[in-house]
Amino acid sequence: STSIKSIHQIGNTVTAEFETTVGAKYSVQIVPFGSDEPVKKEGFTATDIITKKVYDLSGLAKKDYDLIFIDISGKEIKYPLIIK
């Protein structure tokens, strides 16, 4: 399973819940809109069917970003974020 269950943004803190498969590897990247280079990235191995992650994005420039959730097979799901 690879999907974004929910994303909540309060200020520059983003809380994301992902639907995951136990034991599968995933990557989360924060990429400026229109760019290919992530400004923040994290890999993890799922230990539950729901994985909750909290990201502090206060160090990023004020603009639009994509949160990209990727599974080991290369399936990507994008979610837009706006840092104000």
C-alpha positions, 0 to 999 in steps of 0.5 A: 500500500502506498498512499497519503492518508492525510496531511495537516499543516500548521504554520511551518509544521507538517504532519503527514500520515501515510498508508504503508506496507509493513517492511516496505521501504519509502522515501519522502522528499520536499521539493521546491515547485518546478525543481527536481532537487529536494531540499529535504528528504528522508527514507524509512522502512514502515513498521505499521500500516499507518506511518505518521511523520512530522516535518519542521519546514521553518528553515525553508524559503517562503514559497510553494513545494511538493511533498513527494511520497515514493515507494520502493517500486518508484510509485510517486504521490505528490502533495502541494505545500505552501510555506508562508 
